Structure formats: C-alpha cells, structure tokens
Amino acid sequence: NSGCSLALQAAIWQALNHYAYRDAVFLAERLYAEVHSEEALFLLATCYYRSGKAYKAYRLLKGHSCTTPQCKYLLAKCCVDLSKLAEGEQILSGGVLNKQKSHDDIVMEFGDSACFTLSLLGHVYCKTDRLAKGSECYQKSLSLNPFLWSPFESLCEIGEKPDPDQTFKLTSLQNFSSCLPNTCTTLVSNHNISHRQPESVLMETPQDTIELNRINLESSNSKYSSLNSDSPVSYIDSAVISSDPVPLGSGTAILSKQAQNKPKTGRSLLGGPAALSPLTPSFGILPLETPSPGDGTYLQNYTNSSSVIDVPSTGAPSKKTVSRISQAGTKSVFSQSGNSREVTPVLVAQTQSSGPQTSTTPQVLSPTIAAPPNSLPRRSSRLFTSDSSTTKENSKKLKMKFPPKIPNRKTKSKTNKGGITQPNLNDSLEITKLDSSIISEGKISTVAPQIQAFTLQKAAAEGLMSLLRDMGKGYLALCSYNCKEAINILSHLPSHHYYTGWVLCQIGRAYFELAEYMQAERIFSEVRRIENYRVEGMEIYSTTLWHLQKDVALSVLSKDLTDMDKNSPEAWCAAGNCFSLQREHDIAIKFFQRAIQVDPNYAYAYTLLGHEFVLTEELDKALACFRNAIRVNPRHYNAWYGLGMIYYKQEKFSLAEMHFQKALDINPQSSVLLCHIGVVQHALKKSEKALDTLNKAINIDPKNPLCKFHRASVLFANEKYKSALQELEELKQIVPKESLVYFLIGKVYKKLGQTHLALMNFSWAMDLDPKGANNQIKEAIDKRYLPDDEEPITREEQISEFGTDESQESSMTDADDTQLHAVESDEF
Amino acid sequence: MTTPNKTPPGADPKQLERTGTVREIGSQAVWSLSSCKPGFGVDQLRDDNLETYWQSDGSQPHLVNIQFRRKTTVKTLCIYADYKSDESYTPSKISVRVGNNFHNLQEIRQLELVEPSGWIHVPLTDTHKKPVRTFMIQIAVLANHQNGRDTHMRQIKVYTPVEESSIGKFPRCTTIDFMMYRSIR
C-alpha cells in the first residue's frame, strides 16, 4: 500500500510539475481518500492552491487539523490570499489574543520555511497597521534567507531603510545552508528508491541542512561512493573538461535508471555576465522545473552539463541576451565532446526536449575563485554559445561557472512550498557538480576538493548577493525618493540586468518622480518593447503620457494592457488616465473604480480616482478617495498632495500647507511640491517663506518653469516689479509660447503704469490662448480701455488680482464693446 | 426681416467638452418638469439619447427647472430640438430665467427658434458679459411651432466654465511645458 501511495505521489508531483492540474487534483483526491494522512492532505491542498483555487485549499485545510509546518504555512497563505488576515496571523504566530510565538519559536517550528513564514507574517502585520512588528519579521526573514527579495522590498516601501550591504550577504555557513532546503540527504538516499517522497524530506529541520552541508563538505569521494561502486577518485583524476564531461556520470547512471524522460527547462538568470568587469555577478542557469522526486533525468541534465565550464557569452551585452543564450544552450551540450558515458544517449534525448538553457552550465562569476580563470580550457567558451561573443569571451578572463543552488531557491518560491524536495535533488546534484567541475579543473586539484567545492558554492552565491546588494541600494534610494542616486546606481548594473523590465521600470519611475517625463517616457517605451507582458509599472507610464498629453500613445497603451490582463489594476488605471486626458471624466471615474474593484489594496487607483473627482468638482468624494489611498499606503505622497490640493481649493490654506508638508516629508526632492507649498505660504501671507521655498524648488529643479512663474507672481504681489519682470523675461526665453507669462508681464507693466506694454502683452497672451476662454485676460484688457479714471481701475485691479471677478460697476463704453467684440466669442 | 431664417444647428456639445474649457454639470443639479407624459420625463431628457424626449402634458408655459446645491457658474445651455421629427411639438419661443428660487427668477435670455434642426447653444451671461452665477435655472417654453400645445425636448445640457488652474488664481496655462509641472498625479 505504501508503495502504491509512493507511486501515486510521484505521479502527482509529476503532474504538478507539468502544470497538469486537473490530473494532479484528481490523483491527489484519490490519494487523500485512500490515505488520510496529513501529507496527503498537504499534497491535495497544494494541488488546489497551485491550480489557482486558494479557497479550496483553505476550506480543505480548515476542515482538518493541520499540525505539520507546511500545512500550516499553506493554510496561512490561503488566509492571506483570501484577506483573512487575523486568521492567518493566528495560524502562524498564535494569534492576536493568545500569547504570540517569538521569532525563534517560529524558526524552530517551521525550519526551512521559517523565512517564508516570517515574510508572510510580516505582511500580515504591515497590513494590520503594526509596522514595527512587520518590520521585525521582515528583518528576521531576511537574516534567515538573504535570497528573498520581497521582504526587502516591503521594508523599503514601509519607509524603513534596510541596509543592502548588511542584508544581502552570506554571513555564515549556517546561513548559507539554511537558506537552502535539504540538500544532500535526498541524493544520498535517493539512489535507493526510485521515487522519493516529498514529505519525509520536508520534515528536515535546519539541523539537517547543516548536517547535509557537512556531508557536502566531506570528501566528495564519500558521496560518490554512496552512489556507485566506482571509485570517485578515478573520475576526479581523469576528469578534464574536454575528455570527461561527467565526473558524476556513474552517479547519474544509477539515477538514470530511475529516470523518466522528462524534459527540463532551465532558465538563465543572465545571458552571461557582463564580461566587462570580473566583478559583475552572474549566476547562470537555473532549473525552471522542479523535478519530481523520482525524476532522475533531471539530475542527468545537470550532471552532464556540469563538467562543461562554460564561459558566459556576453561580449557585447545585447538587449536580447536571454534569447541568445537560450538558443545557444541546446547546442552547447551537443557540441560537448567526450560524453562517453552511458549518459550520453539519454542526454541527447533530453536536451532536445528540454528548455534551452538547461544544458548549459550555470555560470557564476566570482572573484573569489581560487583557480586562475585564464587557465580554463578555452573549449568551454565555444560550448556555451554560438555567438560571436564567444570569441570575445575567450579574450576576456574566463570565469568559472558554478551551479547556484541558491538562486534556484530564491526565484522559485513555488518549489519550496510543497515541493521542497525537488530542489534538493537539484541541490545535491549541483553540489556534486560543483565538486566535479572544480576537480576537473585540474588546477584546483592541489586544494582539497571539498573545500574548493564549498568556496566555489559560496562564490556563486556571492555573485548573486553582489547583484542583490546593488539592486537593493538602487531600490532603497528610489523608495526614499533619492531619485537621481537611484538612477545612478541602477544604471551601473550589468547591462543584461539593466535591460530588463524590472530595472528599467524602476528607473522610469525615478525619472517620473523627478518630473522628467520625457526621459521617463523613453525608458518606459523601452520596457514595452522588451517585456510587453509587464504590467507592473505601466500605471506610471500611463500617467507620464497623461502629463505629456500624448493621447494616441496612451490610448494604445491602455488598450493593450486591458486586452492583456483585465485583472490588473494597472491596466484599468491606464484606461482611466486615457479617458481623463480626453476629458471624459465620467468614464475615467468608472475605470478607476474598476481598478479599485480588481485590487482594493492598490493605493494609486484611489489617488487617481480622487484626482478625477477633483476635476468634476466633487470634492467630498475626492477627499474620501485620497484618504483611502493613505489608508492603504501611508507613504503614498501623491494622496497627501491630493488632500492638500482640495484644501487649497477650499481656501483652507493652513490645512493645505500641512498636507503638502506631509507629502514633502515623504518626498523631499519634489520641486512641484515645493512650488505648491510656496504658493500656499504666499496665500497665508508668509511671503518671505514663500520665496525661500520657491528658491529651494528652483535649486532642486531649474527646469521647472512654474516655480519661476510663481516666484515672479510672489515678487509681483510684494511689489518687487523689477525682479518680477526679470524673472518673467527669463521665463519667456524658456517657454516662449506660454500665455500665462505674457499675462503676468502685462499685469506688471500695468502696475508700473506702462499701459502700452501692458496691452501688448495682454494681447499676446490672448493670441496664445486659442481657446479664448480666459476671462481674466479679457477683463484685464477691459480695464485697460477705461478712460483715464484712476479710481475704478485701482478697484478693479484689486479684484482682478484674484482672477475671479465679482460683478462690478465698470462702465464699459461702446468703444470697449466693439473693440472686444471680435475677440470675445460667446459661442465656443 | 420678412421671411425668418431657419435657426442653424450648432456644433455637438461633445466637441465643446473636449476643448477642456467647459464641463457638463447637469448631474450636479436637481431637475424637475412642470408636467410630463408618463415615460417621457426627466430621464429621457437627460439620457444622452437624442431619440428619447420629454413630452409635456399640461398648459403653457412648460417649464424645466434646474436647481443646484450651491451657486454655480453656468456658461452655456445646449438644447436639442428638431423640427423635422417633432413638428408642432418643437418649441419656438424659449425663455431662460435664473434666480435663487422659484420666487425670484429673472429672465436673462429669450430666444426664438425657427425650424431648428439640431443643437442650440444658449450662452448665459449677466450684465457684465460673464457667465451667470445662480442657484437655479428655469427654461420656459412659451410657444411651439404651429401653435402646438405640448412640447418635445430631446436633450438639455448645462455647461460650466473650467478654471483648471490648479494652483494660484491664474488663468489656465497653454503649453504642455507648464501643464506638466502643474500638478502631481
């Protein structure tokens, strides 16, 4: 019976790995009906969850007792997905009312999954307004597993400033191994059984992993010997890249008996390191699929390629690095000569079906590699890719590539949940692969292999850590709104990482926050070109296009996004922006509301809806929207700005100033914010302060014409006409077609009594405003035509100062009427 | 003038909206009618559909009352009337009155329509040529073509001017360079 259930489990995992959820669910239901064990329960729940039905997993798990960590974790994850945060918290940490478990308790209980558990718990705390606790959880999660990016990201977003250098580093062996799920035990035990049960491995605690790692470090000989009868030494000695590609061949031979011909796809994290600098991190190929426990072919893939120390083909880092590698990958294995083991035929069969990158050895560039890079046989570069860049590679320092287990873990959280075993096999293979490749170097043979192995593993991970540090610094800078610095840091990433959607979107957003919309647009359109499936960040792109008033591009973007993913709030935000630009505010409101429906935790949708309500003069609704945005994300400075704007419109200037200041506290670099604060301060009669603020704004962003304009208007209000004029003349040079500039110049001249110049400027202002609806300009001209009657003029000047005119007793003569008749159009 | 010229149709108000200079604010008001035939009431008058219409059912003058919650600046009124489809139901004399409430309405515009065939734009300005600020607008149909008793009105839209200067009491800016920096979105 147990054999049957084992076989069934293997079948289920295989189905899961092939995304054949109907099969997986069906079989899992049968298994659970047969064997009411908690492992079977977990497996069934996993099948439900992976097939996208979190509610099924939730109800299933709730209906039964969950004592194992993975069941609890999965249940908690379902709770969070279904927005049952309190329940999720209860499961993970003992709940709101009971005595809560400490982090150490959680680590003890969840073992390998502790880092994910803590990350999930952190998320719950942050969403329930306990930012300090959430931050603690995230920190702890990162200390357990520095490969996790999302806790770091969340920390940045709540306003913490985690130190990337401290976070992304491999502090100790303990850390290193505990990040990885169980490594070698599966390999060791795997050779005995054809199908591995996932659950038994899942039970391993960090203690085991340390154990495993030690095993790992022990003479690789012992490992080999556990796999086969051949003396591994012979492999090691004779292993030279060109002649013996598979030191582990024998090992895999055994495993291959259990092999199922399952294609594996790997994914290259990089096309290859940006070979320009030996310090650029690269960490090569990762297996995309997690092998089912009994899948020996997966192991084979790895072992076969392991001996090939590939030189990553970067050369000229092209924007299409990923695709380039993928094509190359398959070939390289084929071109591998000396695959004399029995593995070869299987290899050929596999790699045909496997994903492009599988066969290529993961590469890791690390400066800490003991062997002098140049000593690597040049053959490997040829093997890696067919691009011309290989020749360049040869000329550059060759780098050792080592399979990174770690990135695998980092990127495939899926694999770690239920299928923690799978990566184990991978890991073990990779470790052994490392051994072999190091050993096959020949150069390194002088050093004890196991230490070499460990060093190289660490080097592999170091490469990744280095990249994460840089990206972390860039992201942290962006979240603190040090946009220029963020752009700087991110631009220095290796180009194959730079030209990816995520990085470019961050840079685009940085430009957006700097109000450099042209640059932002350029970057975002690049993102659309290279990753047209990416929706995250597209809402910023749509707002950029809104600012630039590029209605065609915005329309195309919104159509494309809404066609592609109707469940993403970003797509509906883009659609809303599109209609807002067309001044169809009702439709825009509808789309923003739809975005909120699709994701009620998406702050930006509320903000945009608020702006739209302001445009339709429904200020109460707008206030509610902005407040909602702040509820969802207190650091959403756009919403604070929005509140300030409403209070300004309602002439509640102190409230306005307070809210603008709050926004400024979050984003101190925004010249637009400073400009607004300056205007409000002026309205509060704090003109000196206003001028200071505006000066600061101009210093930060000299390109912002509105700052200069408002500075001129404050000077004008303070009767500093000469300075105002000077400012305006400069502004005229910068933006020669802006009617407001001429309008204000006209007003200054009017005050100075130079009516001729005033009138000239007013008429220029009129000309530049084709819509002709600017009553203020018309009225300004009206006043000019009054006969030399000082009194009415001064009175009217005061009134016109405010722009909106009350009804006055101005006596307009017929001459005035006819004068302006041609200009005025009561029609549209 | 011996033979009255036909009232020419005006442009579609949608174009007016797109200029960004005005905004339709009928939705912010309470509409009422002096009388109507069941199924041909306020909803049909405000449904953006030129096929449906309001049909009055009482004695003249027929009134459309538009009441705002607060004093609102109204720049233009747009009325759709079509002689070809409505014949004797087409209004021929319309009076527009504004005021604070029913008791202090004042006529500010009276217009004669001669076989209209589309949108009629009625600018509402006070004595100083500025858009009128009012709590209430009343559109009174004083007479119909061919002396018809009841009237049809297909659509009415009310427009307010848009100030759009987000900060400072200045008129709207005209270049994108200025507009880009005008607000944070």
Contacts between the chains, C-beta under 8 A, distances in Angstrom:
chain1	res1	chain2	res2	distance
A	515	B	180	6.9
A	515	B	181	6.2
A	517	B	180	5.8
A	543	B	185	5.2
A	546	B	185	6.5
A	547	B	179	7.6
A	547	B	180	4.8
A	547	B	185	6.9
A	548	B	176	6.6
A	548	B	180	6.9
A	549	B	176	5.5
A	549	B	179	7.2
A	582	B	18	6.8
A	583	B	17	5.8
A	583	B	18	5.8
A	583	B	20	5.4
A	584	B	17	7.8
A	585	B	23	7.6
A	607	B	185	7.8
A	608	B	185	7.1
A	611	B	183	7.8
A	611	B	185	5.8
A	615	B	23	8.0
A	616	B	23	7.1
A	617	B	23	7.6
A	617	B	25	7.6
A	617	B	28	7.5
A	618	B	28	8.0
A	637	B	184	7.9
A	638	B	184	5.6
A	638	B	185	6.9
A	641	B	184	4.8
A	645	B	166	6.7
A	645	B	167	7.9
A	645	B	183	7.2
A	648	B	167	6.9
A	663	B	184	7.9
A	670	B	184	7.0
A	671	B	181	7.7
A	672	B	181	5.6
A	672	B	183	7.2
A	672	B	184	5.4
A	673	B	184	6.8
A	675	B	167	7.5
A	675	B	181	7.3
A	676	B	167	5.6
A	679	B	167	5.0
A	679	B	168	5.3
A	704	B	181	5.0
A	705	B	177	5.9
A	705	B	178	5.9
A	705	B	181	6.6
A	706	B	167	7.9
A	706	B	178	6.1
A	706	B	181	4.4
A	706	B	182	6.4
A	707	B	181	7.8
A	709	B	178	7.4
A	710	B	167	7.6
A	710	B	168	6.3
A	713	B	168	6.5
A	713	B	170	7.4
A	734	B	177	7.8
A	735	B	175	5.7
A	735	B	177	4.8
A	735	B	178	6.5
A	737	B	174	7.1
A	737	B	175	5.2
A	738	B	173	6.1
A	738	B	174	6.0
A	738	B	175	4.6
A	738	B	177	6.9
A	738	B	178	5.3
A	739	B	171	7.6
A	739	B	173	7.3
A	739	B	174	4.5
A	740	B	170	5.9
A	740	B	171	6.6
A	740	B	172	8.0
A	740	B	173	4.9
A	740	B	174	7.1
A	740	B	178	6.6
A	743	B	170	7.4
A	743	B	171	6.4
A	744	B	170	7.7
A	768	B	174	5.6
A	769	B	171	7.4
A	769	B	172	7.6
A	769	B	174	5.3
A	770	B	174	7.9
A	771	B	19	5.5
A	771	B	20	7.4
A	771	B	21	5.1
A	771	B	172	8.0
A	773	B	19	7.9
A	773	B	21	4.1
A	773	B	22	7.8
A	773	B	161	6.3
A	773	B	172	7.8
A	774	B	171	4.1
A	774	B	172	6.5
A	775	B	130	6.3
A	775	B	161	7.5
A	775	B	171	7.7
A	776	B	170	7.6
A	776	B	171	4.7
A	777	B	171	6.2
A	801	B	169	7.9
A	802	B	169	5.2
A	803	B	165	7.8
A	803	B	169	3.7
A	803	B	170	6.4
A	803	B	171	7.0
A	804	B	163	7.9
A	804	B	169	6.8
A	805	B	128	7.7
A	805	B	130	6.6
A	807	B	126	6.7
A	807	B	127	7.5
A	807	B	128	5.7
A	807	B	130	7.7
A	808	B	128	6.8
A	810	B	128	7.4
A	824	B	129	7.2
A	826	B	123	4.1
A	826	B	125	6.6
A	827	B	10	7.6
A	827	B	121	6.2
A	827	B	123	7.1
A	828	B	11	7.0
A	828	B	15	7.6
A	828	B	16	4.9
A	828	B	19	6.7
A	828	B	21	7.4
A	828	B	22	7.6
A	828	B	76	7.5
A	828	B	121	7.2
